[in-house]
Amino acid sequence: MAFGRTSNVESVTGKPPLFGSFPIDHEGECKEYMKQYMKCMKENKNNNGECRKLSRAYLQCRMDKNLMDKEDLNKLGFADLDDNKKASSSS
């Protein structure tokens, strides 16, 4: 009867995903953005449509602090919040 790991089993180390990894913000660099977003969600009964600007600001902070890969916010679903687009369409 053997206890523990058997000698013929190799240990396998896990690999992080190639795309979509989301490192934890250990230093709390974007914590204030997250708090504002969570407060908005609570005030709006979890209707994230009301809090999209805060969500965009949080993701922008994460990109600025290298906590996630830089990506065009339009590709992340924020094209309708693009300030330049709104300014040119109201002219």
PDB file of N, CA, C and O in Angstrom:
ATOM      1  N   MET A   1       0.847  -1.174   0.000  1.00  0.00           N
ATOM      2  CA  MET A   1       0.000   0.000   0.000  1.00  0.00           C
ATOM      3  C   MET A   1       0.896   1.241   0.000  1.00  0.00           C
ATOM      4  O   MET A   1       1.709   1.428   0.905  1.00  0.00           O
ATOM      5  N   ALA A   2       0.744   2.070  -1.002  1.00  0.00           N
ATOM      6  CA  ALA A   2       1.589   3.249  -1.131  1.00  0.00           C
ATOM      7  C   ALA A   2       0.795   4.495  -0.739  1.00  0.00           C
ATOM      8  O   ALA A   2      -0.380   4.638  -1.080  1.00  0.00           O
ATOM      9  N   PHE A   3       1.440   5.357  -0.043  1.00  0.00           N
ATOM     10  CA  PHE A   3       0.837   6.632   0.325  1.00  0.00           C
ATOM     11  C   PHE A   3       1.570   7.752  -0.396  1.00  0.00           C
ATOM     12  O   PHE A   3       2.774   7.659  -0.634  1.00  0.00           O
ATOM     13  N   GLY A   4       0.848   8.805  -0.742  1.00  0.00           N
ATOM     14  CA  GLY A   4       1.496   9.908  -1.434  1.00  0.00           C
ATOM     15  C   GLY A   4       1.579   9.641  -2.920  1.00  0.00           C
ATOM     16  O   GLY A   4       0.805   8.859  -3.472  1.00  0.00           O
ATOM     17  N   ARG A   5       2.510  10.289  -3.548  1.00  0.00           N
ATOM     18  CA  ARG A   5       2.673  10.189  -4.995  1.00  0.00           C
ATOM     19  C   ARG A   5       3.485   8.953  -5.346  1.00  0.00           C
ATOM     20  O   ARG A   5       4.508   8.657  -4.729  1.00  0.00           O
ATOM     21  N   THR A   6       3.007   8.252  -6.338  1.00  0.00           N
ATOM     22  CA  THR A   6       3.767   7.080  -6.770  1.00  0.00           C
ATOM     23  C   THR A   6       4.982   7.515  -7.581  1.00  0.00           C
ATOM     24  O   THR A   6       4.988   8.603  -8.156  1.00  0.00           O
ATOM     25  N   SER A   7       5.975   6.698  -7.627  1.00  0.00           N
ATOM     26  CA  SER A   7       7.240   7.073  -8.262  1.00  0.00           C
ATOM     27  C   SER A   7       7.135   7.147  -9.783  1.00  0.00           C
ATOM     28  O   SER A   7       7.965   7.800 -10.416  1.00  0.00           O
ATOM     29  N   ASN A   8       6.143   6.498 -10.386  1.00  0.00           N
ATOM     30  CA  ASN A   8       6.065   6.501 -11.836  1.00  0.00           C
ATOM     31  C   ASN A   8       5.180   7.628 -12.389  1.00  0.00           C
ATOM     32  O   ASN A   8       4.934   7.669 -13.595  1.00  0.00           O
ATOM     33  N   VAL A   9       4.708   8.521 -11.555  1.00  0.00           N
ATOM     34  CA  VAL A   9       3.871   9.638 -11.987  1.00  0.00           C
ATOM     35  C   VAL A   9       4.702  10.919 -11.959  1.00  0.00           C
ATOM     36  O   VAL A   9       5.240  11.304 -10.922  1.00  0.00           O
ATOM     37  N   GLU A  10       4.794  11.570 -13.118  1.00  0.00           N
ATOM     38  CA  GLU A  10       5.534  12.820 -13.190  1.00  0.00           C
ATOM     39  C   GLU A  10       4.640  13.961 -12.727  1.00  0.00           C
ATOM     40  O   GLU A  10       3.433  13.949 -12.968  1.00  0.00           O
ATOM     41  N   SER A  11       5.226  14.932 -12.071  1.00  0.00           N
ATOM     42  CA  SER A  11       4.420  16.092 -11.671  1.00  0.00           C
ATOM     43  C   SER A  11       4.271  17.013 -12.883  1.00  0.00           C
ATOM     44  O   SER A  11       5.208  17.211 -13.657  1.00  0.00           O
ATOM     45  N   VAL A  12       3.094  17.555 -13.019  1.00  0.00           N
ATOM     46  CA  VAL A  12       2.785  18.415 -14.146  1.00  0.00           C
ATOM     47  C   VAL A  12       2.589  19.833 -13.622  1.00  0.00           C
ATOM     48  O   VAL A  12       1.831  20.066 -12.681  1.00  0.00           O
ATOM     49  N   THR A  13       3.285  20.770 -14.250  1.00  0.00           N
ATOM     50  CA  THR A  13       3.109  22.157 -13.848  1.00  0.00           C
ATOM     51  C   THR A  13       2.078  22.801 -14.756  1.00  0.00           C
ATOM     52  O   THR A  13       2.060  22.552 -15.962  1.00  0.00           O
ATOM     53  N   GLY A  14       1.229  23.619 -14.183  1.00  0.00           N
ATOM     54  CA  GLY A  14       0.205  24.294 -14.960  1.00  0.00           C
ATOM     55  C   GLY A  14       0.776  25.453 -15.751  1.00  0.00           C
ATOM     56  O   GLY A  14       1.796  26.036 -15.382  1.00  0.00           O
ATOM     57  N   LYS A  15       0.106  25.778 -16.841  1.00  0.00           N
ATOM     58  CA  LYS A  15       0.521  26.906 -17.663  1.00  0.00           C
ATOM     59  C   LYS A  15      -0.611  27.923 -17.683  1.00  0.00           C
ATOM     60  O   LYS A  15      -1.779  27.544 -17.773  1.00  0.00           O
ATOM     61  N   PRO A  16      -0.284  29.207 -17.601  1.00  0.00           N
ATOM     62  CA  PRO A  16      -1.339  30.216 -17.698  1.00  0.00           C
ATOM     63  C   PRO A  16      -1.894  30.257 -19.114  1.00  0.00           C
ATOM     64  O   PRO A  16      -1.213  29.859 -20.059  1.00  0.00           O
ATOM     65  N   PRO A  17      -3.108  30.729 -19.267  1.00  0.00           N
ATOM     66  CA  PRO A  17      -3.667  30.808 -20.614  1.00  0.00           C
ATOM     67  C   PRO A  17      -2.890  31.799 -21.470  1.00  0.00           C
ATOM     68  O   PRO A  17      -2.367  32.792 -20.966  1.00  0.00           O
ATOM     69  N   LEU A  18      -2.818  31.520 -22.767  1.00  0.00           N
ATOM     70  CA  LEU A  18      -2.107  32.407 -23.677  1.00  0.00           C
ATOM     71  C   LEU A  18      -2.835  33.728 -23.849  1.00  0.00           C
ATOM     72  O   LEU A  18      -2.202  34.775 -23.986  1.00  0.00           O
ATOM     73  N   PHE A  19      -4.159  33.687 -23.843  1.00  0.00           N
ATOM     74  CA  PHE A  19      -4.942  34.896 -24.032  1.00  0.00           C
ATOM     75  C   PHE A  19      -6.019  34.923 -22.966  1.00  0.00           C
ATOM     76  O   PHE A  19      -6.626  33.896 -22.664  1.00  0.00           O
ATOM     77  N   GLY A  20      -6.255  36.079 -22.402  1.00  0.00           N
ATOM     78  CA  GLY A  20      -7.333  36.210 -21.439  1.00  0.00           C
ATOM     79  C   GLY A  20      -6.902  36.098 -19.990  1.00  0.00           C
ATOM     80  O   GLY A  20      -7.752  36.066 -19.100  1.00  0.00           O
ATOM     81  N   SER A  21      -5.599  36.037 -19.730  1.00  0.00           N
ATOM     82  CA  SER A  21      -5.182  35.985 -18.336  1.00  0.00           C
ATOM     83  C   SER A  21      -5.465  37.333 -17.687  1.00  0.00           C
ATOM     84  O   SER A  21      -5.392  38.373 -18.343  1.00  0.00           O
ATOM     85  N   PHE A  22      -5.777  37.313 -16.439  1.00  0.00           N
ATOM     86  CA  PHE A  22      -6.197  38.515 -15.738  1.00  0.00           C
ATOM     87  C   PHE A  22      -5.489  38.561 -14.389  1.00  0.00           C
ATOM     88  O   PHE A  22      -6.072  38.177 -13.375  1.00  0.00           O
ATOM     89  N   PRO A  23      -4.222  39.033 -14.359  1.00  0.00           N
ATOM     90  CA  PRO A  23      -3.457  39.028 -13.101  1.00  0.00           C
ATOM     91  C   PRO A  23      -4.152  39.805 -11.994  1.00  0.00           C
ATOM     92  O   PRO A  23      -4.818  40.810 -12.241  1.00  0.00           O
ATOM     93  N   ILE A  24      -3.986  39.330 -10.794  1.00  0.00           N
ATOM     94  CA  ILE A  24      -4.571  39.990  -9.635  1.00  0.00           C
ATOM     95  C   ILE A  24      -3.838  41.293  -9.363  1.00  0.00           C
ATOM     96  O   ILE A  24      -2.616  41.369  -9.497  1.00  0.00           O
ATOM     97  N   ASP A  25      -4.577  42.300  -8.986  1.00  0.00           N
ATOM     98  CA  ASP A  25      -4.034  43.627  -8.673  1.00  0.00           C
ATOM     99  C   ASP A  25      -3.569  43.635  -7.214  1.00  0.00           C
ATOM    100  O   ASP A  25      -4.218  44.218  -6.345  1.00  0.00           O
ATOM    101  N   HIS A  26      -2.430  42.975  -6.961  1.00  0.00           N
ATOM    102  CA  HIS A  26      -1.937  42.832  -5.589  1.00  0.00           C
ATOM    103  C   HIS A  26      -1.646  44.171  -4.919  1.00  0.00           C
ATOM    104  O   HIS A  26      -1.816  44.306  -3.707  1.00  0.00           O
ATOM    105  N   GLU A  27      -1.216  45.144  -5.683  1.00  0.00           N
ATOM    106  CA  GLU A  27      -0.856  46.450  -5.122  1.00  0.00           C
ATOM    107  C   GLU A  27      -2.068  47.383  -4.990  1.00  0.00           C
ATOM    108  O   GLU A  27      -1.942  48.474  -4.434  1.00  0.00           O
ATOM    109  N   GLY A  28      -3.208  46.980  -5.482  1.00  0.00           N
ATOM    110  CA  GLY A  28      -4.416  47.805  -5.390  1.00  0.00           C
ATOM    111  C   GLY A  28      -4.351  49.056  -6.251  1.00  0.00           C
ATOM    112  O   GLY A  28      -4.943  50.081  -5.913  1.00  0.00           O
ATOM    113  N   GLU A  29      -3.631  48.972  -7.363  1.00  0.00           N
ATOM    114  CA  GLU A  29      -3.439  50.149  -8.213  1.00  0.00           C
ATOM    115  C   GLU A  29      -4.737  50.624  -8.861  1.00  0.00           C
ATOM    116  O   GLU A  29      -4.879  51.810  -9.158  1.00  0.00           O
ATOM    117  N   CYS A  30      -5.674  49.725  -9.080  1.00  0.00           N
ATOM    118  CA  CYS A  30      -6.944  50.089  -9.717  1.00  0.00           C
ATOM    119  C   CYS A  30      -8.127  49.843  -8.782  1.00  0.00           C
ATOM    120  O   CYS A  30      -9.272  49.749  -9.224  1.00  0.00           O
ATOM    121  N   LYS A  31      -7.839  49.740  -7.501  1.00  0.00           N
ATOM    122  CA  LYS A  31      -8.872  49.408  -6.520  1.00  0.00           C
ATOM    123  C   LYS A  31      -9.971  50.463  -6.455  1.00  0.00           C
ATOM    124  O   LYS A  31     -11.144  50.126  -6.299  1.00  0.00           O
ATOM    125  N   GLU A  32      -9.606  51.715  -6.569  1.00  0.00           N
ATOM    126  CA  GLU A  32     -10.604  52.790  -6.478  1.00  0.00           C
ATOM    127  C   GLU A  32     -11.610  52.704  -7.631  1.00  0.00           C
ATOM    128  O   GLU A  32     -12.805  52.931  -7.438  1.00  0.00           O
ATOM    129  N   TYR A  33     -11.119  52.374  -8.824  1.00  0.00           N
ATOM    130  CA  TYR A  33     -12.016  52.200  -9.968  1.00  0.00           C
ATOM    131  C   TYR A  33     -12.975  51.035  -9.724  1.00  0.00           C
ATOM    132  O   TYR A  33     -14.164  51.116 -10.033  1.00  0.00           O
ATOM    133  N   MET A  34     -12.433  49.950  -9.163  1.00  0.00           N
ATOM    134  CA  MET A  34     -13.254  48.782  -8.865  1.00  0.00           C
ATOM    135  C   MET A  34     -14.314  49.119  -7.821  1.00  0.00           C
ATOM    136  O   MET A  34     -15.462  48.692  -7.945  1.00  0.00           O
ATOM    137  N   LYS A  35     -13.943  49.873  -6.803  1.00  0.00           N
ATOM    138  CA  LYS A  35     -14.907  50.256  -5.760  1.00  0.00           C
ATOM    139  C   LYS A  35     -16.032  51.112  -6.338  1.00  0.00           C
ATOM    140  O   LYS A  35     -17.200  50.918  -6.003  1.00  0.00           O
ATOM    141  N   GLN A  36     -15.678  52.054  -7.202  1.00  0.00           N
ATOM    142  CA  GLN A  36     -16.695  52.908  -7.816  1.00  0.00           C
ATOM    143  C   GLN A  36     -17.647  52.072  -8.668  1.00  0.00           C
ATOM    144  O   GLN A  36     -18.860  52.285  -8.646  1.00  0.00           O
ATOM    145  N   TYR A  37     -17.098  51.134  -9.407  1.00  0.00           N
ATOM    146  CA  TYR A  37     -17.919  50.264 -10.251  1.00  0.00           C
ATOM    147  C   TYR A  37     -18.867  49.422  -9.393  1.00  0.00           C
ATOM    148  O   TYR A  37     -20.058  49.330  -9.689  1.00  0.00           O
ATOM    149  N   MET A  38     -18.339  48.811  -8.337  1.00  0.00           N
ATOM    150  CA  MET A  38     -19.166  47.965  -7.475  1.00  0.00           C
ATOM    151  C   MET A  38     -20.261  48.782  -6.782  1.00  0.00           C
ATOM    152  O   MET A  38     -21.382  48.302  -6.613  1.00  0.00           O
ATOM    153  N   LYS A  39     -19.939  50.002  -6.384  1.00  0.00           N
ATOM    154  CA  LYS A  39     -20.933  50.885  -5.773  1.00  0.00           C
ATOM    155  C   LYS A  39     -22.043  51.201  -6.781  1.00  0.00           C
ATOM    156  O   LYS A  39     -23.227  51.180  -6.442  1.00  0.00           O
ATOM    157  N   CYS A  40     -21.648  51.491  -8.008  1.00  0.00           N
ATOM    158  CA  CYS A  40     -22.617  51.775  -9.064  1.00  0.00           C
ATOM    159  C   CYS A  40     -23.516  50.565  -9.304  1.00  0.00           C
ATOM    160  O   CYS A  40     -24.731  50.707  -9.442  1.00  0.00           O
ATOM    161  N   MET A  41     -22.924  49.391  -9.353  1.00  0.00           N
ATOM    162  CA  MET A  41     -23.708  48.176  -9.569  1.00  0.00           C
ATOM    163  C   MET A  41     -24.731  47.981  -8.447  1.00  0.00           C
ATOM    164  O   MET A  41     -25.879  47.614  -8.702  1.00  0.00           O
ATOM    165  N   LYS A  42     -24.315  48.224  -7.233  1.00  0.00           N
ATOM    166  CA  LYS A  42     -25.217  48.067  -6.086  1.00  0.00           C
ATOM    167  C   LYS A  42     -26.358  49.077  -6.166  1.00  0.00           C
ATOM    168  O   LYS A  42     -27.519  48.735  -5.941  1.00  0.00           O
ATOM    169  N   GLU A  43     -26.020  50.317  -6.487  1.00  0.00           N
ATOM    170  CA  GLU A  43     -27.032  51.371  -6.571  1.00  0.00           C
ATOM    171  C   GLU A  43     -28.011  51.149  -7.720  1.00  0.00           C
ATOM    172  O   GLU A  43     -29.144  51.628  -7.667  1.00  0.00           O
ATOM    173  N   ASN A  44     -27.588  50.430  -8.756  1.00  0.00           N
ATOM    174  CA  ASN A  44     -28.413  50.204  -9.939  1.00  0.00           C
ATOM    175  C   ASN A  44     -28.913  48.765 -10.048  1.00  0.00           C
ATOM    176  O   ASN A  44     -29.225  48.287 -11.138  1.00  0.00           O
ATOM    177  N   LYS A  45     -28.983  48.083  -8.907  1.00  0.00           N
ATOM    178  CA  LYS A  45     -29.514  46.713  -8.843  1.00  0.00           C
ATOM    179  C   LYS A  45     -28.860  45.789  -9.872  1.00  0.00           C
ATOM    180  O   LYS A  45     -29.532  45.029 -10.570  1.00  0.00           O
ATOM    181  N   ASN A  46     -27.528  45.877  -9.945  1.00  0.00           N
ATOM    182  CA  ASN A  46     -26.699  45.042 -10.829  1.00  0.00           C
ATOM    183  C   ASN A  46     -26.988  45.232 -12.313  1.00  0.00           C
ATOM    184  O   ASN A  46     -26.741  44.329 -13.112  1.00  0.00           O
ATOM    185  N   ASN A  47     -27.506  46.388 -12.685  1.00  0.00           N
ATOM    186  CA  ASN A  47     -27.701  46.724 -14.096  1.00  0.00           C
ATOM    187  C   ASN A  47     -26.401  47.312 -14.608  1.00  0.00           C
ATOM    188  O   ASN A  47     -26.140  48.500 -14.419  1.00  0.00           O
ATOM    189  N   ASN A  48     -25.578  46.491 -15.256  1.00  0.00           N
ATOM    190  CA  ASN A  48     -24.253  46.956 -15.657  1.00  0.00           C
ATOM    191  C   ASN A  48     -24.300  48.010 -16.760  1.00  0.00           C
ATOM    192  O   ASN A  48     -23.310  48.708 -16.981  1.00  0.00           O
ATOM    193  N   GLY A  49     -25.410  48.137 -17.445  1.00  0.00           N
ATOM    194  CA  GLY A  49     -25.532  49.169 -18.476  1.00  0.00           C
ATOM    195  C   GLY A  49     -25.379  50.565 -17.907  1.00  0.00           C
ATOM    196  O   GLY A  49     -24.886  51.469 -18.583  1.00  0.00           O
ATOM    197  N   GLU A  50     -25.798  50.739 -16.675  1.00  0.00           N
ATOM    198  CA  GLU A  50     -25.692  52.038 -16.012  1.00  0.00           C
ATOM    199  C   GLU A  50     -24.266  52.340 -15.555  1.00  0.00           C
ATOM    200  O   GLU A  50     -23.955  53.482 -15.216  1.00  0.00           O
ATOM    201  N   CYS A  51     -23.408  51.340 -15.543  1.00  0.00           N
ATOM    202  CA  CYS A  51     -22.065  51.481 -14.969  1.00  0.00           C
ATOM    203  C   CYS A  51     -20.957  51.251 -15.998  1.00  0.00           C
ATOM    204  O   CYS A  51     -19.801  51.047 -15.625  1.00  0.00           O
ATOM    205  N   ARG A  52     -21.296  51.281 -17.275  1.00  0.00           N
ATOM    206  CA  ARG A  52     -20.324  50.943 -18.314  1.00  0.00           C
ATOM    207  C   ARG A  52     -19.146  51.905 -18.372  1.00  0.00           C
ATOM    208  O   ARG A  52     -18.025  51.482 -18.656  1.00  0.00           O
ATOM    209  N   LYS A  53     -19.373  53.193 -18.109  1.00  0.00           N
ATOM    210  CA  LYS A  53     -18.248  54.144 -18.125  1.00  0.00           C
ATOM    211  C   LYS A  53     -17.239  53.807 -17.036  1.00  0.00           C
ATOM    212  O   LYS A  53     -16.031  53.938 -17.231  1.00  0.00           O
ATOM    213  N   LEU A  54     -17.749  53.370 -15.888  1.00  0.00           N
ATOM    214  CA  LEU A  54     -16.855  52.982 -14.795  1.00  0.00           C
ATOM    215  C   LEU A  54     -16.120  51.686 -15.137  1.00  0.00           C
ATOM    216  O   LEU A  54     -14.950  51.520 -14.792  1.00  0.00           O
ATOM    217  N   SER A  55     -16.803  50.784 -15.806  1.00  0.00           N
ATOM    218  CA  SER A  55     -16.171  49.540 -16.234  1.00  0.00           C
ATOM    219  C   SER A  55     -15.046  49.833 -17.221  1.00  0.00           C
ATOM    220  O   SER A  55     -13.966  49.250 -17.135  1.00  0.00           O
ATOM    221  N   ARG A  56     -15.308  50.736 -18.152  1.00  0.00           N
ATOM    222  CA  ARG A  56     -14.289  51.134 -19.129  1.00  0.00           C
ATOM    223  C   ARG A  56     -13.088  51.773 -18.413  1.00  0.00           C
ATOM    224  O   ARG A  56     -11.940  51.480 -18.749  1.00  0.00           O
ATOM    225  N   ALA A  57     -13.348  52.636 -17.436  1.00  0.00           N
ATOM    226  CA  ALA A  57     -12.261  53.290 -16.699  1.00  0.00           C
ATOM    227  C   ALA A  57     -11.417  52.265 -15.938  1.00  0.00           C
ATOM    228  O   ALA A  57     -10.194  52.390 -15.870  1.00  0.00           O
ATOM    229  N   TYR A  58     -12.076  51.250 -15.367  1.00  0.00           N
ATOM    230  CA  TYR A  58     -11.363  50.203 -14.648  1.00  0.00           C
ATOM    231  C   TYR A  58     -10.456  49.415 -15.592  1.00  0.00           C
ATOM    232  O   TYR A  58      -9.291  49.170 -15.280  1.00  0.00           O
ATOM    233  N   LEU A  59     -10.991  49.022 -16.738  1.00  0.00           N
ATOM    234  CA  LEU A  59     -10.175  48.279 -17.700  1.00  0.00           C
ATOM    235  C   LEU A  59      -9.035  49.136 -18.237  1.00  0.00           C
ATOM    236  O   LEU A  59      -7.935  48.628 -18.456  1.00  0.00           O
ATOM    237  N   GLN A  60      -9.279  50.423 -18.453  1.00  0.00           N
ATOM    238  CA  GLN A  60      -8.221  51.319 -18.916  1.00  0.00           C
ATOM    239  C   GLN A  60      -7.116  51.422 -17.868  1.00  0.00           C
ATOM    240  O   GLN A  60      -5.934  51.431 -18.211  1.00  0.00           O
ATOM    241  N   CYS A  61      -7.494  51.500 -16.602  1.00  0.00           N
ATOM    242  CA  CYS A  61      -6.504  51.530 -15.524  1.00  0.00           C
ATOM    243  C   CYS A  61      -5.664  50.265 -15.544  1.00  0.00           C
ATOM    244  O   CYS A  61      -4.440  50.331 -15.432  1.00  0.00           O
ATOM    245  N   ARG A  62      -6.308  49.115 -15.686  1.00  0.00           N
ATOM    246  CA  ARG A  62      -5.571  47.846 -15.716  1.00  0.00           C
ATOM    247  C   ARG A  62      -4.595  47.796 -16.885  1.00  0.00           C
ATOM    248  O   ARG A  62      -3.484  47.283 -16.750  1.00  0.00           O
ATOM    249  N   MET A  63      -5.007  48.324 -18.024  1.00  0.00           N
ATOM    250  CA  MET A  63      -4.100  48.348 -19.177  1.00  0.00           C
ATOM    251  C   MET A  63      -2.939  49.314 -18.920  1.00  0.00           C
ATOM    252  O   MET A  63      -1.790  49.002 -19.234  1.00  0.00           O
ATOM    253  N   ASP A  64      -3.240  50.478 -18.354  1.00  0.00           N
ATOM    254  CA  ASP A  64      -2.207  51.473 -18.079  1.00  0.00           C
ATOM    255  C   ASP A  64      -1.174  50.967 -17.077  1.00  0.00           C
ATOM    256  O   ASP A  64      -0.006  51.348 -17.146  1.00  0.00           O
ATOM    257  N   LYS A  65      -1.596  50.113 -16.149  1.00  0.00           N
ATOM    258  CA  LYS A  65      -0.703  49.583 -15.110  1.00  0.00           C
ATOM    259  C   LYS A  65      -0.118  48.227 -15.487  1.00  0.00           C
ATOM    260  O   LYS A  65       0.507  47.563 -14.660  1.00  0.00           O
ATOM    261  N   ASN A  66      -0.322  47.816 -16.744  1.00  0.00           N
ATOM    262  CA  ASN A  66       0.185  46.527 -17.251  1.00  0.00           C
ATOM    263  C   ASN A  66      -0.351  45.327 -16.473  1.00  0.00           C
ATOM    264  O   ASN A  66       0.346  44.328 -16.298  1.00  0.00           O
ATOM    265  N   LEU A  67      -1.594  45.436 -16.010  1.00  0.00           N
ATOM    266  CA  LEU A  67      -2.240  44.314 -15.340  1.00  0.00           C
ATOM    267  C   LEU A  67      -3.043  43.474 -16.333  1.00  0.00           C
ATOM    268  O   LEU A  67      -3.581  42.424 -15.980  1.00  0.00           O
ATOM    269  N   MET A  68      -3.117  43.940 -17.552  1.00  0.00           N
ATOM    270  CA  MET A  68      -3.720  43.170 -18.640  1.00  0.00           C
ATOM    271  C   MET A  68      -3.135  43.693 -19.945  1.00  0.00           C
ATOM    272  O   MET A  68      -2.607  44.804 -20.002  1.00  0.00           O
ATOM    273  N   ASP A  69      -3.234  42.885 -20.984  1.00  0.00           N
ATOM    274  CA  ASP A  69      -2.729  43.305 -22.284  1.00  0.00           C
ATOM    275  C   ASP A  69      -3.507  44.518 -22.774  1.00  0.00           C
ATOM    276  O   ASP A  69      -4.711  44.636 -22.546  1.00  0.00           O
ATOM    277  N   LYS A  70      -2.810  45.402 -23.441  1.00  0.00           N
ATOM    278  CA  LYS A  70      -3.473  46.573 -24.017  1.00  0.00           C
ATOM    279  C   LYS A  70      -4.357  46.115 -25.174  1.00  0.00           C
ATOM    280  O   LYS A  70      -3.943  45.315 -26.013  1.00  0.00           O
ATOM    281  N   GLU A  71      -5.558  46.629 -25.198  1.00  0.00           N
ATOM    282  CA  GLU A  71      -6.531  46.274 -26.227  1.00  0.00           C
ATOM    283  C   GLU A  71      -7.379  47.501 -26.509  1.00  0.00           C
ATOM    284  O   GLU A  71      -7.648  48.303 -25.614  1.00  0.00           O
ATOM    285  N   ASP A  72      -7.793  47.637 -27.742  1.00  0.00           N
ATOM    286  CA  ASP A  72      -8.674  48.731 -28.131  1.00  0.00           C
ATOM    287  C   ASP A  72      -9.995  48.560 -27.378  1.00  0.00           C
ATOM    288  O   ASP A  72     -10.638  47.515 -27.475  1.00  0.00           O
ATOM    289  N   LEU A  73     -10.395  49.586 -26.631  1.00  0.00           N
ATOM    290  CA  LEU A  73     -11.622  49.503 -25.842  1.00  0.00           C
ATOM    291  C   LEU A  73     -12.856  49.313 -26.724  1.00  0.00           C
ATOM    292  O   LEU A  73     -13.862  48.768 -26.268  1.00  0.00           O
ATOM    293  N   ASN A  74     -12.791  49.751 -27.963  1.00  0.00           N
ATOM    294  CA  ASN A  74     -13.900  49.518 -28.888  1.00  0.00           C
ATOM    295  C   ASN A  74     -14.103  48.022 -29.116  1.00  0.00           C
ATOM    296  O   ASN A  74     -15.236  47.556 -29.246  1.00  0.00           O
ATOM    297  N   LYS A  75     -13.001  47.271 -29.163  1.00  0.00           N
ATOM    298  CA  LYS A  75     -13.084  45.828 -29.354  1.00  0.00           C
ATOM    299  C   LYS A  75     -13.600  45.125 -28.100  1.00  0.00           C
ATOM    300  O   LYS A  75     -14.045  43.979 -28.163  1.00  0.00           O
ATOM    301  N   LEU A  76     -13.539  45.807 -26.974  1.00  0.00           N
ATOM    302  CA  LEU A  76     -14.034  45.234 -25.723  1.00  0.00           C
ATOM    303  C   LEU A  76     -15.493  45.607 -25.456  1.00  0.00           C
ATOM    304  O   LEU A  76     -16.030  45.337 -24.381  1.00  0.00           O
ATOM    305  N   GLY A  77     -16.124  46.234 -26.456  1.00  0.00           N
ATOM    306  CA  GLY A  77     -17.551  46.527 -26.334  1.00  0.00           C
ATOM    307  C   GLY A  77     -17.886  47.931 -25.878  1.00  0.00           C
ATOM    308  O   GLY A  77     -19.007  48.189 -25.441  1.00  0.00           O
ATOM    309  N   PHE A  78     -16.931  48.841 -25.974  1.00  0.00           N
ATOM    310  CA  PHE A  78     -17.169  50.209 -25.514  1.00  0.00           C
ATOM    311  C   PHE A  78     -17.185  51.227 -26.654  1.00  0.00           C
ATOM    312  O   PHE A  78     -16.993  52.419 -26.415  1.00  0.00           O
ATOM    313  N   ALA A  79     -17.406  50.780 -27.874  1.00  0.00           N
ATOM    314  CA  ALA A  79     -17.395  51.683 -29.031  1.00  0.00           C
ATOM    315  C   ALA A  79     -18.440  52.778 -28.897  1.00  0.00           C
ATOM    316  O   ALA A  79     -18.204  53.915 -29.305  1.00  0.00           O
ATOM    317  N   ASP A  80     -19.591  52.445 -28.329  1.00  0.00           N
ATOM    318  CA  ASP A  80     -20.655  53.436 -28.182  1.00  0.00           C
ATOM    319  C   ASP A  80     -20.342  54.484 -27.112  1.00  0.00           C
ATOM    320  O   ASP A  80     -21.009  55.517 -27.050  1.00  0.00           O
ATOM    321  N   LEU A  81     -19.353  54.234 -26.284  1.00  0.00           N
ATOM    322  CA  LEU A  81     -18.966  55.198 -25.253  1.00  0.00           C
ATOM    323  C   LEU A  81     -17.798  56.073 -25.683  1.00  0.00           C
ATOM    324  O   LEU A  81     -17.345  56.924 -24.918  1.00  0.00           O
ATOM    325  N   ASP A  82     -17.310  55.873 -26.895  1.00  0.00           N
ATOM    326  CA  ASP A  82     -16.177  56.631 -27.408  1.00  0.00           C
ATOM    327  C   ASP A  82     -16.533  58.111 -27.459  1.00  0.00           C
ATOM    328  O   ASP A  82     -17.411  58.510 -28.223  1.00  0.00           O
ATOM    329  N   ASP A  83     -15.859  58.930 -26.652  1.00  0.00           N
ATOM    330  CA  ASP A  83     -16.151  60.363 -26.565  1.00  0.00           C
ATOM    331  C   ASP A  83     -15.977  61.071 -27.898  1.00  0.00           C
ATOM    332  O   ASP A  83     -16.758  61.962 -28.230  1.00  0.00           O
ATOM    333  N   ASN A  84     -14.952  60.685 -28.676  1.00  0.00           N
ATOM    334  CA  ASN A  84     -14.711  61.322 -29.973  1.00  0.00           C
ATOM    335  C   ASN A  84     -15.866  61.041 -30.933  1.00  0.00           C
ATOM    336  O   ASN A  84     -16.275  61.919 -31.692  1.00  0.00           O
ATOM    337  N   LYS A  85     -16.386  59.826 -30.897  1.00  0.00           N
ATOM    338  CA  LYS A  85     -17.469  59.444 -31.783  1.00  0.00           C
ATOM    339  C   LYS A  85     -18.736  60.250 -31.469  1.00  0.00           C
ATOM    340  O   LYS A  85     -19.430  60.708 -32.376  1.00  0.00           O
ATOM    341  N   LYS A  86     -19.028  60.416 -30.173  1.00  0.00           N
ATOM    342  CA  LYS A  86     -20.209  61.157 -29.771  1.00  0.00           C
ATOM    343  C   LYS A  86     -20.086  62.631 -30.154  1.00  0.00           C
ATOM    344  O   LYS A  86     -21.053  63.244 -30.606  1.00  0.00           O
ATOM    345  N   ALA A  87     -18.890  63.193 -29.971  1.00  0.00           N
ATOM    346  CA  ALA A  87     -18.664  64.610 -30.277  1.00  0.00           C
ATOM    347  C   ALA A  87     -18.838  64.852 -31.773  1.00  0.00           C
ATOM    348  O   ALA A  87     -19.422  65.861 -32.168  1.00  0.00           O
ATOM    349  N   SER A  88     -18.340  63.938 -32.615  1.00  0.00           N
ATOM    350  CA  SER A  88     -18.456  64.157 -34.065  1.00  0.00           C
ATOM    351  C   SER A  88     -19.861  63.891 -34.559  1.00  0.00           C
ATOM    352  O   SER A  88     -20.272  64.491 -35.552  1.00  0.00           O
ATOM    353  N   SER A  89     -20.612  63.023 -33.915  1.00  0.00           N
ATOM    354  CA  SER A  89     -21.969  62.739 -34.376  1.00  0.00           C
ATOM    355  C   SER A  89     -22.949  63.812 -33.961  1.00  0.00           C
ATOM    356  O   SER A  89     -24.016  63.929 -34.565  1.00  0.00           O
ATOM    357  N   SER A  90     -22.621  64.611 -32.934  1.00  0.00           N
ATOM    358  CA  SER A  90     -23.520  65.665 -32.487  1.00  0.00           C
ATOM    359  C   SER A  90     -23.268  66.983 -33.234  1.00  0.00           C
ATOM    360  O   SER A  90     -23.993  67.957 -33.029  1.00  0.00           O
ATOM    361  N   SER A  91     -22.257  67.015 -34.089  1.00  0.00           N
ATOM    362  CA  SER A  91     -21.925  68.232 -34.859  1.00  0.00           C
ATOM    363  C   SER A  91     -22.849  68.415 -36.030  1.00  0.00           C
ATOM    364  O   SER A  91     -22.712  69.382 -36.779  1.00  0.00           O
TER     365      SER A  91
END
